[in-house]
Amino acid sequence: MQTSVELYSPTWHTSSLCSSFHLGRKKISGPLDRQIHRMRARSVSSSMGSLESGSIGDSNVKKRLYLGMDFGTSGARHALIDKQGQIQAQAKRQYPLYLSGESIDWMRSWKETLFVLLEDIPFDLRPLVASMSIDGTSATTLIINSSTGEPLCRPLLYNESCPDALPAVKSIAPPNHTFCTGSSTLCKLVSWWNSDSPGKESVALMHQVDWLLWLLHGKFGISDYNNALKVGFDPEQDAYPPWLLSQPYSNVLPSITSPGSAIGTLKEDLRNQFGFSEDCVVCAGTTDSIAAFLAARATEPGKAVTSLGSTLAVKLLSRNKVEDAHFGVYSHRLDDKWLVGGASNTGGAVLRQLFTDEQLEKLSERINPEVPSALDYYPLPAVGERFPVADPNMMPRLHPRPNNDAEYLHGILESIARIEARGYGLLKELGATEVDEVLTAGGGAKNECWTKIRERVLGLPVSRAAQTEAAYGAALLALKGASY
């Protein structure tokens, strides 16, 4: 397990389907005791090295801190903030890998990483932590023995699909709902339930975040309404729908609370082991994408975050709930508001096919962002688009290509900006609050020329979000929970 305070790009190296539910034990790396010893030895210097300006000294020892942890695809990180949102400490860890039968033992990796992250927090800051929360990958599903807490099958990861369960789910669920896909939590639960796996008399469904938080507070069967959306929970009614409660597996569903709400205090053995205070509260979590939105601190309706990574994803805070499965648009509840989102296949992946990072930087310097480009493209990395145009057969349009590479890049950047504007326009047409300001996350946020182009095309203020790390958003949830 490695530690660093640098940014990282999560990748996933497992893509198996729901065809095997067995458990086993086999290590990929060396003996666990030696590995933990090495991790602990490294954690002292690494965590102290991650302290930001604004560290707490003896003069303000009564100040309270709030801990957020983000469990991504290949690693996890924490962010420790004060009440003003200033980062006091942060670090990240890559997951150690072990085998469980034929698959990776992710639960062991996650658990080990959780406790190493807690140990990474500088010892003198731990008593000041008032609350903590965690975010994780959406639809990562755990089937647990509710009596022992042991897993009944390997974790079913966010990107795994269980198409065998899809007909059964579609037969009972509303048409075109977000959980009517093979990768939804509900399909994963139904796939396991319909298998010949034993233990159905004592079962609990947990999301990745639920299980990690359970390790901290010890209260079984609690989830949040963001993670529970893909298992069928209705956040608008604040309840599971009758069609779901009538199913034979309904008793395995968790009870639901709001993200950031206090669940209980940190378990006594963990308080004693790590040196946290007796009143340290563990708060309900959320998904990684929502935590990243929260990190940008877009708190009013009309505020939006565009993520310019490999793809272009837009998220808009709205007064109204909006859903349209045709375009892949759905809403997550955020207190009394709705986080409406959609994702296009355009984005950085197209740029990487055509230019190196060095070329992008140098060519951008030759572009006048105030002058509109006459080139009209629809940049896609491959055939197919989902939002704001739903066309699986849509062809990329990247021609004609001028001889001047700066002119060509200008046309591509502006065309992606038009797709972004069209996306926000579609959300408005579907009933969402009209966007009035856009914050930017992802690698594309660093390109100032592109930001100015987008600001002109959108006709709105566009700026780079000060914080975009999901761990920071989870820390804000912990701050919220401590104020209850």
Residue pairs with C-beta under 8 A, 6 or more apart in sequence:
1 35
1 39
1 93
1 94
1 95
1 96
1 112
1 113
1 116
2 93
2 94
3 42
3 43
3 46
3 47
3 91
3 92
3 93
3 120
4 46
4 91
4 92
5 46
5 49
5 50
5 90
5 91
5 92
6 92
7 469
8 74
8 75
8 92
10 72
10 73
10 74
10 75
11 73
11 74
12 73
12 74
12 157
12 159
13 74
14 103
14 104
14 157
15 159
15 160
16 103
16 160
17 160
17 161
17 162
17 163
18 156
18 160
18 161
18 162
18 164
18 165
18 188
18 191
18 192
20 101
20 102
20 103
20 154
21 152
21 153
21 154
21 192
21 195
21 197
22 101
22 102
22 153
22 154
23 100
23 101
23 151
23 153
23 154
24 99
24 100
24 101
24 102
25 98
25 99
25 100
25 105
26 98
26 99
26 100
26 101
27 98
27 99
28 96
28 97
28 98
28 99
28 104
29 35
29 96
29 97
29 98
32 112
35 96
36 112
36 116
39 116
39 119
40 116
40 119
43 91
43 116
43 119
43 120
46 91
46 120
47 89
47 91
47 119
47 120
47 121
47 122
48 122
50 89
50 90
50 91
50 120
51 88
51 89
51 122
52 86
52 87
52 88
52 89
52 90
53 86
54 82
54 86
54 87
54 88
55 88
55 89
56 63
56 65
56 82
56 88
56 124
56 125
56 128
61 128
63 82
63 83
63 128
64 82
64 83
64 128
64 129
64 130
64 482
65 80
65 81
65 82
65 88
65 125
65 128
65 129
65 130
66 80
66 81
66 82
66 83
66 129
66 130
66 131
66 132
66 475
66 476
66 478
66 479
66 482
67 78
67 79
67 80
67 121
67 129
67 131
67 132
67 133
67 475
67 478
68 78
68 79
68 80
68 81
68 132
68 133
68 134
68 135
68 291
68 470
68 471
68 472
68 473
68 474
68 475
68 476
68 477
68 478
69 76
69 77
69 78
69 114
69 117
69 132
69 133
69 134
69 135
69 212
69 471
69 474
70 76
70 77
70 78
70 79
70 134
70 135
70 136
70 288
70 291
70 469
70 470
70 471
70 473
70 474
71 110
71 113
71 114
71 134
71 135
71 136
71 137
71 208
71 209
71 212
71 288
72 137
72 288
72 470
73 137
73 158
74 94
74 95
75 92
75 93
75 94
75 95
75 113
76 92
76 93
76 95
76 110
76 113
76 114
76 117
77 90
77 91
77 92
77 93
77 117
77 469
77 471
78 89
78 90
78 91
78 92
78 117
78 120
78 121
78 471
79 87
79 89
79 90
79 469
79 471
79 472
79 474
79 475
80 87
80 88
80 89
80 90
80 121
80 125
80 129
80 475
81 87
81 88
81 472
81 475
81 476
81 479
82 88
83 479
85 297
85 467
85 476
85 479
87 472
88 125
89 121
89 122
89 125
90 471
91 117
91 120
93 113
93 116
93 117
93 120
95 106
95 109
95 110
95 113
96 109
96 112
96 113
97 104
97 109
98 104
98 105
98 108
98 109
99 105
100 108
100 154
101 154
103 154
105 154
106 154
106 155
106 157
107 142
107 151
107 155
107 211
110 208
110 211
110 212
111 212
111 215
114 212
114 215
114 216
118 270
118 274
119 274
121 129
121 274
123 275
126 274
126 275
126 276
127 275
127 276
127 277
128 277
129 276
129 277
129 280
130 277
130 279
130 280
130 281
130 478
130 482
131 262
131 280
131 281
131 282
131 283
131 478
131 479
131 481
131 482
132 216
132 266
132 280
132 281
132 282
132 283
132 478
133 213
133 259
133 260
133 282
133 283
133 284
133 285
133 286
133 474
133 475
133 477
133 478
133 481
134 209
134 212
134 213
134 285
134 474
135 209
135 285
135 286
135 287
135 288
135 290
135 291
135 470
135 471
135 473
135 474
135 477
136 207
136 208
136 209
136 212
136 227
136 285
136 287
136 288
137 157
137 158
137 208
137 287
137 288
138 158
138 226
138 227
138 230
138 287
138 288
138 289
139 158
139 183
139 184
139 185
139 188
139 207
139 230
140 155
140 156
140 157
140 158
140 207
140 208
141 155
141 156
141 185
141 188
141 189
141 205
141 206
141 207
141 208
142 151
142 155
142 156
142 205
142 206
142 207
142 208
142 210
142 211
143 151
143 152
143 153
143 156
143 189
143 192
143 203
143 204
143 205
143 206
143 252
144 150
144 151
144 152
144 203
144 204
144 205
144 206
144 211
145 151
145 152
145 199
145 202
145 203
145 204
146 202
146 203
146 204
146 220
146 221
146 252
147 202
149 214
149 220
152 192
152 197
152 198
152 199
152 203
153 192
153 197
155 208
156 162
156 188
156 191
156 192
158 183
159 183
160 183
160 188
161 181
161 182
161 183
161 187
162 182
162 183
162 187
162 188
162 190
162 191
163 182
163 187
164 191
164 194
165 182
165 186
165 187
165 188
165 189
165 190
165 191
165 194
166 180
166 181
166 182
166 187
168 190
168 194
169 179
169 180
169 184
169 186
169 187
169 190
170 180
172 243
172 244
172 247
173 179
173 180
173 186
173 232
173 243
173 244
175 325
176 325
176 326
177 323
177 325
178 184
178 229
178 230
178 323
178 325
178 330
179 185
179 186
179 187
179 229
179 230
179 231
179 232
180 325
181 187
184 230
184 231
185 205
185 207
185 227
185 228
185 230
185 231
186 230
186 231
186 232
186 244
189 205
189 231
189 249
189 252
190 249
193 200
193 248
193 249
203 249
203 252
204 220
204 221
204 252
204 254
205 231
205 252
205 253
205 254
206 214
206 221
206 223
206 254
207 223
207 227
207 228
207 254
209 223
209 224
209 227
209 285
209 286
209 287
210 222
210 223
210 227
210 254
210 285
212 285
213 222
213 263
213 282
213 284
213 285
214 220
214 222
216 266
216 267
216 270
216 282
217 263
217 264
217 265
217 266
217 267
217 282
218 264
218 267
219 263
219 264
221 254
221 255
222 254
222 255
222 256
222 257
222 263
222 284
223 254
223 255
223 256
223 257
223 284
224 256
224 257
224 258
224 259
224 261
224 284
224 285
224 286
225 233
225 235
225 238
225 256
225 257
225 258
225 259
225 333
226 235
226 259
226 286
226 287
226 290
226 332
226 333
227 285
227 286
227 287
228 235
228 254
228 256
229 235
229 330
229 332
231 253
232 240
232 241
232 244
233 239
233 240
233 253
233 256
234 240
234 241
235 332
235 333
236 321
236 333
238 256
240 250
240 253
240 256
244 250
244 253
257 263
257 284
258 284
258 335
259 284
259 285
259 286
259 290
259 334
259 477
260 283
260 284
260 286
260 476
260 477
260 478
260 480
260 481
261 283
261 284
261 481
261 484
262 281
262 282
262 283
262 481
262 482
262 484
263 281
263 282
263 283
263 284
264 281
264 282
265 271
265 278
265 279
265 280
265 281
265 282
266 276
266 280
266 281
266 282
270 276
271 277
271 278
271 280
281 478
281 481
281 482
283 477
283 478
283 480
283 481
283 482
284 477
284 481
285 291
285 474
285 477
286 294
286 473
286 474
286 477
287 332
288 470
289 313
289 315
289 341
289 470
290 332
290 334
290 339
290 473
291 470
291 471
291 472
291 473
291 474
291 477
292 305
292 307
292 441
292 468
292 469
292 470
292 473
293 305
293 315
293 339
293 473
294 473
294 474
294 476
294 477
295 465
295 467
295 468
295 469
295 470
295 471
295 472
295 473
295 476
296 305
296 439
296 441
296 465
296 466
296 467
296 468
297 465
297 466
297 467
297 476
298 304
298 305
298 317
298 437
298 439
298 465
299 317
300 317
301 317
301 318
301 319
301 337
301 433
302 316
302 317
302 433
302 434
302 435
302 436
302 437
303 316
303 317
303 435
303 436
303 437
303 439
304 314
304 315
304 316
304 317
304 424
304 435
304 437
304 438
304 439
305 314
305 315
305 438
305 439
305 440
305 441
305 465
306 312
306 313
306 314
306 315
306 420
306 438
306 439
306 440
306 441
306 442
306 454
307 313
307 314
307 315
307 440
307 441
307 442
308 347
308 348
308 440
308 441
308 442
308 443
308 444
308 445
308 450
309 347
309 348
309 442
309 443
309 444
310 347
310 348
310 349
310 352
311 343
311 344
311 345
311 346
311 347
311 348
311 349
312 343
312 344
312 346
312 347
312 416
312 419
312 420
312 423
313 341
313 342
313 343
313 344
314 341
314 342
314 343
314 420
314 423
314 424
314 427
315 339
315 340
315 341
316 339
316 340
316 341
316 424
316 427
316 432
316 433
316 435
317 334
317 337
317 338
317 339
317 340
317 433
318 331
318 337
318 338
318 339
318 340
318 427
318 432
318 433
319 337
319 338
319 433
320 338
320 431
320 432
320 433
321 331
321 333
321 338
321 340
322 329
322 330
322 331
322 338
322 340
322 427
322 430
322 431
322 432
323 329
323 330
323 331
324 330
324 430
326 390
327 342
327 386
327 387
327 388
327 390
327 426
327 430
328 342
328 343
328 386
328 387
328 390
329 340
329 341
329 342
329 387
329 426
329 427
329 430
330 340
330 341
331 338
331 339
331 340
331 341
332 338
332 339
332 341
333 339
338 432
340 427
340 430
340 432
342 386
342 387
342 388
342 423
342 426
342 427
343 386
343 387
344 385
344 386
344 387
344 388
344 419
344 420
344 423
345 380
345 381
345 382
345 384
345 385
345 386
346 378
346 379
346 380
346 381
346 385
346 416
346 419
347 416
347 444
348 442
348 443
348 444
349 381
350 379
350 380
350 381
350 396
350 398
350 412
350 416
351 360
351 379
351 412
353 381
354 398
354 408
354 412
355 363
355 405
355 409
359 405
360 409
360 447
363 405
363 406
363 409
364 409
364 413
364 447
364 448
364 449
364 450
365 449
366 406
367 406
367 409
367 410
367 413
367 449
367 453
369 449
369 450
369 452
369 453
369 456
370 452
370 456
372 414
372 456
373 407
373 410
373 411
373 413
373 414
373 415
374 411
375 400
375 402
375 407
375 408
375 410
375 411
375 412
375 414
375 415
376 397
376 411
376 415
377 397
377 398
377 399
377 411
377 412
377 415
378 385
378 394
378 396
378 397
378 415
378 419
379 396
379 397
379 398
379 412
379 415
379 416
380 394
380 395
380 396
380 397
381 396
382 396
383 392
383 393
383 394
383 395
383 396
384 391
384 392
384 393
384 394
385 391
385 392
385 394
386 392
387 423
387 426
388 419
388 422
388 423
388 425
388 426
389 422
398 412
401 408
402 408
402 411
410 453
413 447
413 449
413 450
413 453
414 453
414 457
417 450
417 453
417 454
417 457
417 458
418 457
420 454
420 457
420 458
421 457
421 458
424 435
424 438
424 458
427 435
428 434
428 435
435 458
435 460
436 460
437 460
437 461
437 462
438 454
438 458
438 460
438 461
438 462
438 463
439 462
439 463
439 464
439 465
440 451
440 454
440 462
440 463
440 464
440 465
441 465
441 468
442 468
444 450
445 451
445 464
445 465
445 468
446 464
451 462
451 463
451 464
454 462
455 461
455 462
467 473
